[in-house]
Every structure is written in structure tokens, then in C-alpha cells.
């Protein structure tokens, strides 16, 4: 008898793990592709700048125009967070992230067919800016949907572990973008700068189609379904999220004490490091193939640490790991970048790879626990809206503008280390505010918001959808 019960328990646990693996894979598939779409733009900056930004004869000024366009996609992410967050809290998590991945994929594919500045003049960068803004709006809704979908399925004691897989998607998206670009360069050879650079953008159509097929099979999260059945969902999530002084306090605390520093560490380790290797302002001018290979290897080595720190956050807490990552970054960035300049002339590839790897480790520390932390910080009825706001304000305004701010300060002062002050001061600010005011959330039981506990895992996949099902969902 006991043996039978034990076998039944083991079978139920295995079924639960299989269900969670499918949920994570389905949610991650779209998020990886969205980040891939977003990051091929910046990874191809060395091609796009002369193709679309040739209004002046000064390459440094043209590059700042490129960075401003790159940053515009981040600037609008909070608006996407508000718009799609409201949809996610009103209609459901699944519907919102089906919509975002579609918009993102179409915007990226269209970049692959835009005529260049030489062909249509100022209309080229203008069209590019519009498409970047559409990408930013979609990405503003994507992240919240994906992490909430996983978190609202995960057991309380393993939420950091399961959501850490979603946190790998941004790095995997960057990793994918570099891999596709390197492969396309190898296949197209000298034609890459003429037309080959368009291939990674056009590939987005096929990737998004695969993601939509996978995501369409998902059911709504059980927690949101219970809220809806019990009549506890918010009828005006945006108004409820922003009208409350307590909610504003949480949003601002999450922004200044968590996501702003996390964002700057993220974009420093994965984008600023790449620009520093490639740009003349730092005097290195490492060719695009070599610099991308250095990033590629560093990302491969560091990405597993997202899961390591996510799992660790379930044991010791989210706050300790995030704050440690911010402090380490603030204290060591100047020595790291000094070493990059020293070992970049002449180039020492193993040392340069190690220096980038260390920066990505900091990324895994600040980023791995933050999804679970934000989910646990806000109530389910307005979670999508509230979570998305501080995340995208931090990553859009603080993180997305990091390369533009750093290179803008360097262009104005001709002082590299003064430019790097931004990437030191913001993580330091986050560390000080976070240590003083940030709560620890790892013991929060999100299922307490509904009358019944978490469901047993059966099949999380929806049956084949019919027209009637779609109509019901949209209502």
C-alpha cells in the first residue's frame, strides 16, 4: 500500500516537472525570439550605421544617431508595458503574449526590406525609427506576460528556479543573434554588407511562426483562471495600479532599488562591452567577427549561471543575490574596462573573453532572481500592469540609454572614465536603496490570493482551438 502511494506521488511529481518544462519551453520560445529580434539591430550596428545614418561626415555623430534610434525602442517600452499589461490583467496572460510576439516579428521582418539612406534619404532612418518603436512597444508587453505565465504555474518554493529559465532568454536571444550573423557572414562572404545583413531580420518571420504555433497550444494560467472564476480580477487594472499610493510606492521602490541597477548591469555586460571592443572612441577597433566571437564564447560560458542563481534565490532569497551583483559591478567596472583597454592592444583573446565573461556573470546575478521578485511583490489582479512598469522603466530608460549616455559623455569630454561613471553610479544607487528599503519576497505565497490552492498538474496544453474558442477568449 505504501509502495503504491509512493509510486503515485513520484508519478505526480514527474508529471508536474514535465508540465513545468513544457510551460517554460513555450513561454521561452517567444521571448527568445523577441530578444533575438531586438538584438540583431544592435549587433548589426556596424552595418546599419553607414547604411541608414549618413546625414553627416562624422562617423561618431552618425553612431550617436544610431544609438538614439536604438534607445528609442527602449524609451517606449513602459508605454507597451501599460498597454499590454492592461490587456494581460483584463483578458489574460496568454492572449497578451500572443499579440506581442506577432507585432515584434512583423516589425523585425520589415527592417529587412527597408531601402537605405543612399536610396531614399532621410525617410530611411525615419522608417527605421518607427519600426524600432513598434518593437519596443511589443517588448514592453512580452516580458511581463512570459514571466507571469511561468511564475503562476510554478510552486512557491521553486519559483526562482523556474522563472530563471525565462531570464536566460534575453542572453540566449543575443547569443542567437550573434550566431545567425556570424553564420550569414560566412555564407554570404563579401556580399554581407550589400544584402546579406538583411537575412537575419527576414528570418524572424519563420521563428515567430514557430513560436505562435507553440504558444497557441497553451491554456491560461490556473491562478488567473481562478481569479476570473471568483470575480477577483480588476475591471480597471491601469487605474487601480496607478491610483493607489501604496502601489506607486512599490513601483518606485522596484524601479530604484532593483530594476534600474539590474538594467545598467545587463546592458553594460552585453552591449557596452561589445561597443567598447568595436568602436574607435576606446581605441581598440577589434573587427566585428572577432568581437562577436568573444561575446559568443562569454555568453555560452556564463548563461548556465542564470539557473544557478535563480535556484539559489529560492534558498537564500532574491535580494541578497541582486544586491551583491550590483555592488560587485559598481566596484569592479573601472578596473575591468581598464584591463580591456590594456589587453585589447594588442588583442589577447582569452583575457578579453574572461573580462566579458565576468561582466555577464554580474548580469546573471542581478537578472536571475528579479522575475520571481517582481511577481511576488505585486498582487495578481494587477500583477501584469504593476510588474511591467518598473521593469520596463528600468530597462528602457536606465538600461537602454546606457550606451548612448556613455558614448555621449565621452564625445563631449573625451574622457573614457568619466563616460563610465554612469555604469558605476546607477548600480551603486540601486545597492544603497535596495539594501535599505527592498523587502525579501521569496516566502510570499501567491496562491493565497484565491480561495483554493494550486491545482494538480495535468495537461497545460489547450485542445486544438476552434473559432468559438477564440471568440470566447476575446470576450
N, C-alpha and C positions, 0 to 999 in steps of 0.2 A: 504493500500500500504506500509506504513512504517512498519507495523507489519510484512508483508511478507518479506520485505528486512531484518528486524531484525532477523527473523527466519532463513532466508537463511544464514546470517552471522554467527549465532550461530551454524548452521549445518556444515558450512565450518570449523569453529574453532574446533568443536568436531571431524570432520574428520581428521583435521590436528593433533590433540592430539593423536587420535588413531594411525595414521600413525607413529608419533614420538615414541609412546610406542612400536610399533612393531619393528621399526628400532633399538631402544635401546635394546630391548629384544634379537633380532637376533645378533646384534654386541656383546652384553654382553655374550651371551651363550658360544661362542667360547673362549672369553677372560677369563671368569671364569674358564673354563676347562683347558686352558693353564696355568693359575696361579696355579690351583689345581695340575696339572701335575708337575709343577716346585717345588711346596712347599711340596709335600709329601716326597720329597727327604730329605729336611732339617728337617721336622717334625719327620721323622723316623731316624734321625741321631744317636740316642741312640742304634738303632738296626744295622744300616748299618756300623757304625764304627768297631765293632768287627767282623762283617761278611766279610767285604771287605778290611779293613785296619788293618792287624795284622802283619805287617812286623817287628815291634819292640815289646819289652816287656813293653814299657812305654805307658800307655793309653793316656797321654797328647799329646805325639808326634803323636800317631795314630789319635787322634782327629784333630790335625793340618793338617794331610794329608787329612782327610775327608773335613775339611773346605777349603783346597786348591782346591779339586775337585769340591766342591760346588761353589767356587769363579770362577773356570774356565768357568762354564756356563755363568757367568755374563761377564767375560772378553771378550768373543767373541760376545756379543750382539751388539756392534757397527758395526761389520762386517755384521751381519744379517740385521742391520738397513740399511746399504749401499746397500746390495744385493737386499733385498725385497723392500726397498724404491724406488730403480730404477725401479723395476717391477711395483710397485704401481703408479709411475708417468708416466710410459710408457704405460702400458696395462690397468690399472685400480685398484681402491681400492679393489673391490670385489674379483678379481682373486688372488691378493696377500694374502688376509687373509684366503682364502680357502686353499691355499698352506701351509701357516704357521701352521694352526691348524692340518692338516694332518701329517706333519713332527713331530710336537710336540707329538701327540698322539701315533704314532708308536714308537718314542724314549722312551716314558714313559713305554709303554707296554713291550718293550724288557728288561727294567730294571727288570721287574717282573720275568724274566726267566733266568737271568744270574747266572751261578754257583758261589759259594762263594770262598773266598781265600783258605779255607781249601780243596776245591775240585780241583781248577786249578791254585792256586798260584798267582803270580803277574799279570797273564792275567786277573784276575777278576777286580782289580781296574783300569787296563788299558781300558778294555771294558766299564766299568762304566764311565770313563773319556770321552771316545769317544761319548757315548750316551748323557752325560751332555752337551758336546759341541754342538751336534746336536740340543738339546733342546734350548740352549742359542741362536743359530743362528735363530731358528724359532721364538722364543720370541722376538728377535730383530726386526722382521718384523711385528709381530702381533699387538703390542700396537698402532703403528702409524696408521695402517690400520683401527683399530676399532674406535679410537677417531676421525680420519678424516672423516670416514664414517658418524658418528653421527653429527659431527660439520658442515659438508657440507650439511646436511639436516635441521639443527636447525635454527630457526630465530635468527637474530643478537642479539636481546635483551634478549634471553633466552639461549644462547649458554653455559654459565657457568652451568646453571641448568641441561640441558640435558646431557652434557658431564660428569657431576659429577656422573651420574649413571655408566659410564664406569670406573670411578675412584674407585668405590666400588668393582670392580671385583677382584682386587688383594687381598683385605681383605676378600672378600667372598670366593675366591679360597683357601686362608689359612684357613678360617673358615670351609670350606668343607673338606679340607684335615684332619684337626683335628677331625671333626665329623666322617668321614669314618674310621679313625684309631681307635678312641675310640669304635665305633660300632664293628669293626673287632676284636679288643682285647676282647670285651665282648663275641663275638660269638665263637672265636677260643680258648679262655682261655690260658692254658699253651702252646698250640701249636703255639701261635702267634710268638714267637721268632724263631720257627723252620721253619714254612712255611706260617703262617697267614699274615706276613708282606708283602708278595708278592701280596695279594689280592687287596690292594688299587692301586697298579701300573697296574695290569691287568684290573681293572675296567675302566681304561682310554679308552679302545677300544670302549666300549658301549657309553661312554659320548661323544667321538669325533664323532661317527657316528650320534648321535642326532644333534650335532652342525652343522655338514656338511649338513644335511638334511635341517635345518632351514636356514642356510646361502645361500644355493644354490638357494633359492626362492627370494633372494634379487635382485633388479636392481642395476646398477651402480649409484653413486651419481649424482644428477642433475647438480651440479656445474662442476664436471669433464666431464660429457657428453657434457655440453655447451662448455667448453674449447676445447674439441676434435672437436666438430662440427664447431667451429670458427677457428680451426687451431692454437690454442694458447698453446697447450701442448708442453712440451720440448722434443726435439728429443734426447738430451743427458743430462738427469737430473743430473746425478752424476757430469759430467764435469761442467755443469752450476752452480751447487750448490757449488762446491769446487774451481772453478777458480776465483770466484768473491771475492774481498777483503771485500766488504760490507757484503756478505753472511757469510764469515768467522767471521767477527766481531759480527754478530748476533748470530752465533752458539756458539762462545766462551762466549759471554755475557749470553746467555741462560744457558750454562753449569755452569759457575762460579757464576752467580747471581741468579740462580733458581734451576736447577735440581740437582746439587751436594749436596747442603744442604737438599733439599727435600728427596733425596735418603738416606742420612745418617739418617735423622729423621725417615724415613719409616722403614729401616732395624734395627734401634735401637729399635723402639717401638714394632716391630712384630717378630723379631728374636733374637736380643741380649737379650731382656728381658726373652725370653724362655730359652736360653742357660744359663743365669745367674741363673735362678731357678734350672736348672738341673745339672750343672757342679760342680765338686769338687773345681775348682780354686777359686770360690767365697764362698765355704764352706757351701752351702745350701743343695745340693743333694736332692731336692724335687723330689719325684718319678714322672715318666712320665705321669701317669694317672692324678694325682693332678695338675701338672704344665700345662698340656694341657687343663684341665677343667678351670683353672684360665684364660688362654688365650682365651678359647672358650667364657666364660661369658663376658670378657672385650671387645671382638670383637663384640658380639651381641649388647652390650650397646652403643658402640661408632660408629658403621658403619652408622647409620642414619645421623650422622653429616657430612658425605661426601656431601649429598644432601643439608643440611642446609648451609654449607659454599660455595657450588657451586652456590646456588641460591643467597646468599648474595654477591658473587663476581659480579653478574650481576648488583647489585645496587651500591656497593661502590668501586668495582674494584678488579682485581686479585692480584695486587702487595701488597696491604696493608695486606691482609689475609695471603699470603705466607710468607711475611717478619715477621709478628707477630708470626707465628708458629715457624720459625727458631730462633727468638730471645728468645721466651719462652723456647724452648728446650735447647738452649745453656746455659741459666741462671739457669735452674732447674734440669738438668740431674744429677749433682753430689748429690744434696740433695735427689732426688728421689731414686737413687741407694744406697745411704747410708741408706735410710729408708727401702729399700727392704732387705738389709742385716740385719738390726735390727729386722724387723718383720718376717724374714724367719727362725729365730732360737729363740724360737720355732715358727712354722708357724702360722701366723694369716691370714687365707684365705681371709676374707673380705677386710682387709687393703691391702694385696698383690694384690688382684683383682683391687682395686681402683688405686693403683700405676701403674699398667699396663694400666688400662683404661685411665688415664691421658696421658700416652705416646701415646696411639692410637688417642686421641683427637688431639694431636700435628700433628700426621700423617694426619688426615682429613683436618687440616688447610693448610698444605703445599701442599697436594696432590690434593684436590678437585678442585682448580682453575687452575691447571697447564696445563691440557689438552687444555682448551679453550685459555689460554695464548699462548701456543706454536702454535696452529693453526692460531691464529691471528697475530703472529709475522712473519710468512713466507708466501711468495706468493704461490698461488695454483699450478702453473705449476711445482714447485719443492718442494711442501709442504711435501710430504711423506718422501723424502730423507732428507731435512733440519730438519724437526721436529724430525725424528728418531735419528739423530746423537747426539745432545746434551742430549736428554732424555736417550739414552742407554749408552752414555759415563758417564753420571752422575750416573745412576742406576747400570750400570755394574761395572765401576771401583771404584767409590766412595762408593756407597751403597753396592754392592755385596761383596766387600772386607772388609766391616766393622767388621763382627765377626772375620775374620782371623787376621786383624790388631790388634784389641783389645786383643784377646787371645794371639797373638804373642808377643805383648808388655808385657803382664802380665807374660808370660812364661820366657821372657828374664830378666825382672826387679823384678818380684814377688811383684809388686805394682799395686793393683787393680785400684787406682785412676789415676795413670799415664796411664794405658790402656784406661781409659775412656776419656782421653784428646782428642782423635780423634773425638769422637761424640760431643764434645763441640766446638772444633775449626772449624770444617768444616761448621756447621750451622752458626756460628758467621761470618765466612768469607763470606758466601752467603748473610747474612743480610747486611753486610757493602757494598759489591759490588752491591747488588740488590737495596738497598736504594739510592745509588749514581747514578747508571747508567741504571737501568732497566726501560723501558718505561711502561706506563699503556696502555693496549690494549683493554679494554672492549668495547670501542666505535668504533672499527675497523669494517667496513662493507665489509665482504669478497666477497659479490656478486658484488662489484664494478669492479672486475676483468673481468667480462663478460659483454657483451653489454646489455643483458636483465636481468631483476631482477629475484628473486627467484620464482620458479613455484608454482602453487596451488597444494596442496596435494591431490592426488587421491589415487591410489594403488601403494605402493612402492614395492610390491612383483612381481617378474617376473612370466610370464606364465611358464608352465611346459617346461623345456629345451629340445631341440632336438639336435641331433648330429650336424646339420647345425649351430645351435645357438652357440654351443661350439666352433666349428671351426672358426666362425666369431669372437668370443671373443678373441681367442688365436691369431688371426691375428692382 
